[in-house]
Every structure is written in structure tokens, then in C-alpha cells.
């Protein structure tokens, strides 16, 4: 339960640095649970190195995507 659904991946760090696809459900950032967009924004904050964890609907495997946001203009 909970999480943030990725509706559409645009140009930027997610597109450039990961293989994340639309529909991915973000459940944690740097190991901290996120249940909505406000919590996601709060956990990410000003951090430049994050790891997004979550699942794709229909799969039980947890996927992790490390991101470097230090040069992100988006």
C-alpha cells in the first residue's frame, strides 16, 4: 500500500540515468518509505545522490534506481 505512481517520464535525470518506465510505483527513496508526492519531495529535498526503490504493477520484484541529481537542470 502507498507509494507514488510515475505517470509519464519526461526528459531529465530519470530518463537519462535509469531504465524506469511509466507506471513504476515509487515506494522508498534512500530507504525511507514514501506514500504520496509530498512525502517524496520531502525525502528527496536537496539531496543530490538518491536511490529510488519500488515495483512495477504485476511484478513482485523490487527495482532500485540510483540517481545523481547534482547536474540536473530539470
Buried (B, 14 or more C-beta within 10 A) or exposed (E): EEBBEBEEBEEEBBEEBBEBEEBBBBBBBBEEEBEEEEBBEEBBEEEEEBEBBBBBEEEEEEBEBEBEBEEEEE
